[in-house]
Amino acid sequence: MKKLFSKQTKTKISFCTNNLDRFYSDADFSTFNTFLNDKGIEYKEYECQSKCKECKAAPYAVIDGEFVSADSPDELLKSMKSMIQDK
């Protein structure tokens, strides 16, 4: 049971700019922007996250320290939404 006055922690999501440039279109960015502007999410883009093999293979994000990848940006967004709802 959640406390009435507990401070809700934000979900931290990080992206690699190289991965974003490789797999995302302008349409993907607008779709993600709506999701990422939620008040419960804090996100940051890094120039490199030292996950080069994964970065070249598929779209990914690191959510609260957990690596998540998918076959497409749309699938990644669905996975991220699901993970956050399950919290």
N, C-alpha and C positions, 0 to 999 in steps of 0.2 A: 504494500500500500504506500502510495506516495505521500509525503508530508505536505501539508497545506502551504507552508511558506518556504519550502526548500528551493534553493537556487538551482535551476535546471542548467546542466552543463551543455555546452554547444558541441555538436559533432564536428570534428576537425577533418577536413578533406584536403589532400594535397595532390597536385598534378605536376607533371613534367612538361615544360613548354615544348620540348622536342616531340614528345608523344602527341601533344595537342596539334602541333603543326603537321604531323605525319598522318593522323587519322580523322581529324575533325573538319567539317565544312562550316560555312557561315550559319547554315540552318541548325546544325548541331549546337553551335554556341548560343543561339537564341533560346533553344530548348533547355539547355543546361543553365542558362542565366536565370531563368524563372525559378528553377529548383534551388540554385545556389544562393539566391537572395532571401531564402527563408530565414527568419530570425533565429532559428535553432542551429544554423549551419555557419561555420567559419571555414573559409577555404583560402588556399594560397597556391600560387604557381611558382615552381622552382625551375631554374634553368636546367638542372640535372639532379636526379635522385639516385644516381649510381645503380640503376637497374637496366643497363643498356640492352641486354639480351631480351628482357621482357618488353622493353620500350619499343624495340623494332618489331616485335611479334603481334601486338594487339593493343587496343586502347586500355588504359588502366588508371587507377587512382589508389591512393593510400588513405583509408578511412580509419581514423583513430588508431593508426599504427598497423592496420591490417591491409595487406596487398589484395586488391580486387581487380580482375581483368575480365574482358568479355570479347566476343567476336566483332562487335560493332559498338559505336558510341550509344546507340539506342538501348542495346542490351545492358551496357554498363550502367546507364542511368536507371533502368529498371532494377538492377541488382542493388545499386546504392539506395534507392528509395525503400526497397524491401529490408535492407539491413538497418536503416534508420527506424523504420516502423517497428521492427522486432526488438528494439532497445527497451 
